[in-house]
Amino acid sequence: MHAHTYDELRMRIPLLGFAQANGYVLNRRKGVRWPVLEHASGDRVILVNAHRPGNDGYFNPEREGDKGTIVQFVAQRLGWLFPKDPGLSVPGNVNRILHDWLQLPYHERRYQAKAALPSRHGAKVAEAIFNPALLTPLTDLRWLLGRGIRKATLRLPPFRDQILEYRSGGHLNTAFPYRRQPNGPIVGAELRNPSFKGHMPGSLKARSLWMSTPPVHADRMLICESALDALSHYELEPDDRCVYVSFGGHLAQGQLKALQELRERLSSSTTIDVCLGVDADEAGDRYAQMLTTQFPDAQRLKPEGKDFNEMLQRTWKGIARMGMD
Protein backbone atom coordinates (compact mmCIF):
# COMPACT_ATOMS: atom_id res chain seq x y z
CA MET A 1 0.00 0.00 0.00
CA HIS A 2 1.21 3.54 -0.81
CA ALA A 3 2.51 5.39 2.26
CA HIS A 4 0.82 8.78 2.64
CA THR A 5 2.20 11.95 4.18
CA TYR A 6 0.37 13.54 7.11
CA ASP A 7 -1.11 16.16 4.75
CA GLU A 8 -2.41 13.40 2.46
CA LEU A 9 -3.85 11.51 5.41
CA ARG A 10 -5.67 14.65 6.59
CA MET A 11 -7.18 15.13 3.13
CA ARG A 12 -8.29 11.49 2.89
CA ILE A 13 -9.64 10.96 6.43
CA PRO A 14 -12.28 13.40 7.75
CA LEU A 15 -11.85 13.77 11.49
CA LEU A 16 -15.63 13.82 12.11
CA GLY A 17 -16.24 10.40 10.52
CA PHE A 18 -13.06 8.93 11.98
CA ALA A 19 -13.94 10.00 15.53
CA GLN A 20 -17.52 8.71 15.18
CA ALA A 21 -16.19 5.38 13.94
CA ASN A 22 -14.15 5.10 17.10
CA GLY A 23 -17.03 5.57 19.53
CA TYR A 24 -17.55 9.35 19.66
CA VAL A 25 -21.18 10.45 19.44
CA LEU A 26 -22.33 13.77 18.00
CA ASN A 27 -24.31 15.85 20.50
CA ARG A 28 -26.62 17.78 18.16
CA ARG A 29 -28.13 19.78 21.01
CA LYS A 30 -24.80 21.59 21.45
CA GLY A 31 -24.62 22.86 17.90
CA VAL A 32 -23.70 21.85 14.36
CA ARG A 33 -21.28 24.59 13.29
CA TRP A 34 -18.88 23.58 16.08
CA PRO A 35 -19.71 19.87 16.48
CA VAL A 36 -19.32 18.48 19.99
CA LEU A 37 -18.32 14.81 20.14
CA GLU A 38 -18.61 12.78 23.34
CA HIS A 39 -17.14 9.36 24.16
CA ALA A 40 -18.47 6.83 26.67
CA SER A 41 -15.18 7.19 28.58
CA GLY A 42 -16.06 10.83 29.34
CA ASP A 43 -13.71 12.31 26.73
CA ARG A 44 -15.19 15.32 24.90
CA VAL A 45 -13.85 17.22 21.89
CA ILE A 46 -15.06 20.14 19.80
CA LEU A 47 -14.37 20.15 16.06
CA VAL A 48 -13.26 23.10 13.95
CA ASN A 49 -13.93 23.24 10.18
CA ALA A 50 -15.56 19.82 10.52
CA HIS A 51 -16.75 19.73 6.91
CA ARG A 52 -13.48 20.83 5.30
CA PRO A 53 -11.16 17.80 5.01
CA GLY A 54 -7.55 18.84 5.26
CA ASN A 55 -8.44 21.94 7.27
CA ASP A 56 -10.42 20.29 10.05
CA GLY A 57 -9.19 20.02 13.60
CA TYR A 58 -10.28 19.71 17.21
CA PHE A 59 -9.69 20.89 20.75
CA ASN A 60 -10.50 19.44 24.15
CA PRO A 61 -11.94 22.21 26.37
CA GLU A 62 -11.07 20.24 29.51
CA ARG A 63 -7.47 19.27 28.78
CA GLU A 64 -4.84 21.86 27.90
CA GLY A 65 -2.62 20.86 24.99
CA ASP A 66 -5.09 18.30 23.63
CA LYS A 67 -5.76 19.97 20.30
CA GLY A 68 -4.71 19.90 16.65
CA THR A 69 -5.45 17.77 13.61
CA ILE A 70 -6.38 14.10 13.26
CA VAL A 71 -2.68 13.34 13.84
CA GLN A 72 -2.74 14.87 17.34
CA PHE A 73 -6.19 13.34 17.97
CA VAL A 74 -4.72 9.85 17.56
CA ALA A 75 -1.42 10.63 19.32
CA GLN A 76 -3.19 11.97 22.43
CA ARG A 77 -5.29 8.78 22.65
CA LEU A 78 -2.63 6.13 22.15
CA GLY A 79 -2.77 3.43 24.78
CA TRP A 80 -6.41 3.81 25.79
CA LEU A 81 -8.53 4.37 22.68
CA PHE A 82 -6.02 3.17 20.09
CA PRO A 83 -3.76 0.14 20.75
CA LYS A 84 -0.14 1.19 21.13
CA ASP A 85 2.67 -0.86 19.62
CA PRO A 86 5.60 -0.40 22.06
CA GLY A 87 8.05 -1.15 19.27
CA LEU A 88 7.06 1.98 17.36
CA SER A 89 7.50 5.68 18.04
CA VAL A 90 4.45 7.90 18.51
CA PRO A 91 4.57 9.03 14.83
CA GLY A 92 4.99 5.38 13.82
CA ASN A 93 1.91 4.38 15.81
CA VAL A 94 -0.12 7.25 14.35
CA ASN A 95 0.93 6.28 10.83
CA ARG A 96 -0.02 2.64 11.48
CA ILE A 97 -3.47 3.50 12.83
CA LEU A 98 -4.36 5.96 10.05
CA HIS A 99 -3.06 3.70 7.28
CA ASP A 100 -5.00 0.77 8.78
CA TRP A 101 -8.12 2.93 8.54
CA LEU A 102 -7.50 3.57 4.84
CA GLN A 103 -7.29 -0.20 4.26
CA LEU A 104 -10.80 -0.77 5.63
CA PRO A 105 -13.34 -1.50 2.87
CA TYR A 106 -15.43 1.59 2.16
CA HIS A 107 -18.66 -0.10 3.30
CA GLU A 108 -17.11 -0.79 6.73
CA ARG A 109 -16.04 2.83 7.13
CA ARG A 110 -19.58 3.92 6.24
CA TYR A 111 -21.08 1.46 8.72
CA GLN A 112 -18.82 2.64 11.54
CA ALA A 113 -19.73 6.27 11.05
CA LYS A 114 -23.44 5.46 10.70
CA ALA A 115 -23.41 3.27 13.83
CA ALA A 116 -22.10 6.15 15.92
CA LEU A 117 -24.69 8.76 14.87
CA PRO A 118 -27.53 9.76 17.24
CA SER A 119 -31.06 8.66 16.35
CA ARG A 120 -33.54 11.09 14.86
CA HIS A 121 -34.86 11.63 18.41
CA GLY A 122 -31.47 12.85 19.59
CA ALA A 123 -30.68 9.84 21.82
CA LYS A 124 -27.32 8.11 21.58
CA VAL A 125 -27.32 4.85 19.69
CA ALA A 126 -27.18 2.10 22.33
CA GLU A 127 -24.45 0.24 20.51
CA ALA A 128 -22.42 3.22 19.29
CA ILE A 129 -19.20 1.54 20.37
CA PHE A 130 -19.90 -2.08 19.46
CA ASN A 131 -22.89 -4.15 18.31
CA PRO A 132 -22.55 -7.88 19.17
CA ALA A 133 -25.98 -8.57 17.66
CA LEU A 134 -24.31 -8.40 14.23
CA LEU A 135 -22.38 -11.58 15.02
CA THR A 136 -24.09 -14.80 13.93
CA PRO A 137 -23.32 -18.54 14.31
CA LEU A 138 -20.55 -19.98 12.15
CA THR A 139 -21.93 -21.61 8.99
CA ASP A 140 -19.30 -21.01 6.30
CA LEU A 141 -16.12 -22.96 7.08
CA ARG A 142 -14.29 -22.40 3.80
CA TRP A 143 -11.75 -19.88 5.05
CA LEU A 144 -10.87 -21.97 8.11
CA LEU A 145 -10.69 -25.21 6.14
CA GLY A 146 -8.48 -23.49 3.60
CA ARG A 147 -6.06 -22.60 6.40
CA GLY A 148 -5.81 -26.20 7.58
CA ILE A 149 -8.33 -26.17 10.44
CA ARG A 150 -10.48 -29.33 10.47
CA LYS A 151 -14.26 -29.46 10.93
CA ALA A 152 -13.80 -31.85 13.85
CA THR A 153 -11.66 -29.27 15.68
CA LEU A 154 -14.25 -26.53 15.21
CA ARG A 155 -16.91 -28.76 16.80
CA LEU A 156 -14.89 -29.40 19.96
CA PRO A 157 -16.13 -27.80 23.23
CA PRO A 158 -13.17 -25.35 23.54
CA PHE A 159 -13.88 -23.78 20.14
CA ARG A 160 -17.52 -24.54 19.32
CA ASP A 161 -19.01 -21.23 20.51
CA GLN A 162 -15.89 -19.11 20.11
CA ILE A 163 -15.94 -18.72 16.32
CA LEU A 164 -18.77 -16.78 14.68
CA GLU A 165 -19.53 -14.81 11.49
CA TYR A 166 -19.95 -11.16 10.62
CA ARG A 167 -21.62 -10.08 7.36
CA SER A 168 -21.25 -6.51 6.16
CA GLY A 169 -21.83 -4.96 2.74
CA GLY A 170 -21.99 -8.34 1.04
CA HIS A 171 -18.73 -9.51 2.63
CA LEU A 172 -18.57 -12.55 4.90
CA ASN A 173 -15.98 -12.59 7.68
CA THR A 174 -15.00 -15.32 10.09
CA ALA A 175 -15.26 -13.64 13.50
CA PHE A 176 -13.42 -14.48 16.70
CA PRO A 177 -15.32 -12.82 19.58
CA TYR A 178 -13.41 -10.89 22.25
CA ARG A 179 -14.30 -10.98 25.93
CA ARG A 180 -12.80 -9.61 29.13
CA GLN A 181 -13.32 -12.91 30.94
CA PRO A 182 -14.38 -16.46 30.01
CA ASN A 183 -18.04 -16.62 28.97
CA GLY A 184 -18.41 -12.88 29.61
CA PRO A 185 -20.23 -10.50 27.25
CA ILE A 186 -18.73 -10.06 23.78
CA VAL A 187 -17.09 -6.64 23.47
CA GLY A 188 -15.31 -6.99 20.13
CA ALA A 189 -14.26 -9.39 17.40
CA GLU A 190 -11.21 -10.21 15.32
CA LEU A 191 -12.24 -10.53 11.64
CA ARG A 192 -10.67 -12.63 8.89
CA ASN A 193 -11.50 -13.41 5.29
CA PRO A 194 -9.30 -14.23 2.28
CA SER A 195 -8.52 -10.55 1.65
CA PHE A 196 -9.04 -8.80 4.99
CA LYS A 197 -7.63 -8.96 8.51
CA GLY A 198 -8.78 -6.55 11.19
CA HIS A 199 -11.34 -6.00 13.94
CA MET A 200 -15.07 -5.38 13.97
CA PRO A 201 -16.07 -1.69 14.10
CA GLY A 202 -15.97 -0.32 17.63
CA SER A 203 -14.28 -3.36 19.16
CA LEU A 204 -12.94 -2.74 22.67
CA LYS A 205 -9.84 -4.74 21.81
CA ALA A 206 -7.40 -2.87 24.04
CA ARG A 207 -8.88 -4.48 27.17
CA SER A 208 -10.19 -7.84 25.91
CA LEU A 209 -9.08 -11.15 24.38
CA TRP A 210 -10.25 -14.02 22.23
CA MET A 211 -10.17 -17.16 24.33
CA SER A 212 -11.28 -20.76 24.04
CA THR A 213 -13.80 -22.12 26.53
CA PRO A 214 -11.69 -23.25 29.52
CA PRO A 215 -11.74 -26.96 30.40
CA VAL A 216 -12.79 -28.02 33.89
CA HIS A 217 -9.19 -28.82 34.82
CA ALA A 218 -6.96 -26.37 32.93
CA ASP A 219 -3.23 -26.40 33.60
CA ARG A 220 -1.84 -24.33 30.70
CA MET A 221 -2.52 -21.06 28.87
CA LEU A 222 -1.18 -20.52 25.35
CA ILE A 223 -1.02 -16.87 24.22
CA CYS A 224 -0.94 -16.21 20.46
CA GLU A 225 -1.07 -13.17 18.18
CA SER A 226 -4.19 -14.47 16.40
CA ALA A 227 -6.98 -16.94 17.03
CA LEU A 228 -5.96 -18.72 13.82
CA ASP A 229 -2.50 -19.38 15.26
CA ALA A 230 -4.07 -20.73 18.45
CA LEU A 231 -6.29 -23.12 16.46
CA SER A 232 -3.29 -24.12 14.34
CA HIS A 233 -1.26 -25.00 17.42
CA TYR A 234 -4.11 -27.21 18.62
CA GLU A 235 -4.09 -28.99 15.25
CA LEU A 236 -0.35 -29.58 15.57
CA GLU A 237 -0.28 -30.45 19.28
CA PRO A 238 -3.75 -31.03 20.77
CA ASP A 239 -3.97 -30.26 24.48
CA ASP A 240 -7.39 -30.58 26.09
CA ARG A 241 -6.19 -29.01 29.33
CA CYS A 242 -5.01 -25.80 27.67
CA VAL A 243 -6.80 -22.45 27.35
CA TYR A 244 -6.02 -20.85 23.99
CA VAL A 245 -5.84 -17.05 23.90
CA SER A 246 -5.29 -14.38 21.23
CA PHE A 247 -4.58 -10.66 21.68
CA GLY A 248 -5.06 -9.95 17.97
CA GLY A 249 -1.75 -8.16 17.34
CA HIS A 250 -0.60 -4.77 18.75
CA LEU A 251 -0.56 -5.96 22.37
CA ALA A 252 -1.98 -3.29 24.68
CA GLN A 253 -1.40 -2.75 28.41
CA GLY A 254 -5.08 -3.43 29.09
CA GLN A 255 -4.71 -6.82 27.43
CA LEU A 256 -1.72 -7.65 29.62
CA LYS A 257 -3.92 -6.95 32.63
CA ALA A 258 -6.72 -9.10 31.15
CA LEU A 259 -4.22 -11.96 30.63
CA GLN A 260 -3.06 -11.69 34.24
CA GLU A 261 -6.66 -11.73 35.48
CA LEU A 262 -7.42 -14.76 33.29
CA ARG A 263 -4.47 -16.67 34.70
CA GLU A 264 -5.49 -15.80 38.27
CA ARG A 265 -9.04 -16.94 37.56
CA LEU A 266 -7.86 -20.25 36.09
CA SER A 267 -5.28 -20.86 38.82
CA SER A 268 -7.77 -20.73 41.70
CA SER A 269 -7.51 -24.53 42.04
CA THR A 270 -4.24 -25.40 40.26
CA THR A 271 -1.04 -23.94 38.79
CA ILE A 272 -1.35 -22.56 35.27
CA ASP A 273 1.74 -22.68 33.04
CA VAL A 274 1.99 -19.84 30.54
CA CYS A 275 3.26 -20.54 27.01
CA LEU A 276 3.90 -17.88 24.36
CA GLY A 277 2.96 -18.75 20.78
CA VAL A 278 3.83 -15.40 19.20
CA ASP A 279 5.27 -15.17 15.70
CA ALA A 280 8.93 -15.91 14.96
CA ASP A 281 9.72 -12.39 13.76
CA GLU A 282 10.75 -8.99 15.11
CA ALA A 283 7.23 -8.07 16.24
CA GLY A 284 6.88 -11.46 17.92
CA ASP A 285 10.12 -10.82 19.80
CA ARG A 286 8.72 -7.52 21.11
CA TYR A 287 5.49 -9.17 22.22
CA ALA A 288 7.44 -11.99 23.88
CA GLN A 289 9.47 -9.42 25.83
CA MET A 290 6.30 -7.65 27.01
CA LEU A 291 4.68 -10.92 27.99
CA THR A 292 7.69 -12.28 29.86
CA THR A 293 7.81 -9.04 31.85
CA GLN A 294 4.23 -9.82 32.92
CA PHE A 295 4.84 -13.58 33.22
CA PRO A 296 8.52 -14.20 34.10
CA ASP A 297 7.98 -17.96 34.17
CA ALA A 298 6.49 -18.10 30.66
CA GLN A 299 7.90 -20.51 28.08
CA ARG A 300 8.14 -19.40 24.45
CA LEU A 301 7.15 -21.92 21.78
CA LYS A 302 8.64 -20.91 18.43
CA PRO A 303 6.96 -22.16 15.25
CA GLU A 304 8.87 -23.61 12.31
CA GLY A 305 8.23 -20.72 9.96
CA LYS A 306 6.69 -17.33 10.70
CA ASP A 307 3.71 -18.57 12.72
CA PHE A 308 1.85 -21.74 13.67
CA ASN A 309 -0.58 -21.53 10.77
CA GLU A 310 2.30 -21.42 8.30
CA MET A 311 3.78 -24.40 10.14
CA LEU A 312 0.44 -26.24 9.99
CA GLN A 313 0.02 -25.66 6.26
CA ARG A 314 3.57 -26.89 5.62
CA THR A 315 2.74 -30.02 7.63
CA TRP A 316 -0.40 -30.73 5.61
CA LYS A 317 1.47 -30.18 2.33
CA GLY A 318 4.18 -32.57 3.51
CA ILE A 319 1.61 -35.22 4.33
CA ALA A 320 -0.03 -34.73 0.94
CA ARG A 321 3.30 -35.13 -0.84
CA MET A 322 4.05 -38.32 1.08
CA GLY A 323 0.67 -39.71 0.04
CA MET A 324 1.50 -39.08 -3.60
CA ASP A 325 4.87 -40.86 -3.45
Secondary structure, 3 states (H helix, E strand, C coil): CCCCCHHHHHHHCCHHHHHHHCCCEECHHHCCCCCEEECCCCCEEEEECCCCCCCCEEECCCCCCCEECHHHHHHCCECCCECCCCCCCHHHHHHHHHHHHHHCCHHHHHHHHHHCCCCCCCCCCCCCCCCHHHEEECCCCHHHHHCCCCHHHHCCCCCCCCCEEEEECCEEEEEEEEECCCCCCEEEEEEEECCEEEECCCCCHHHCEEECCCCCCCCEEEEECCHHHHHHHHHHCCCCCEEEEECCCCCCHHHHHHHHHHHHHHCCCCCCEEEEECCCCHHHHHHHHHHHHHCCCCEECCCCCCCHHHHHHHHHHHHHHHHHC
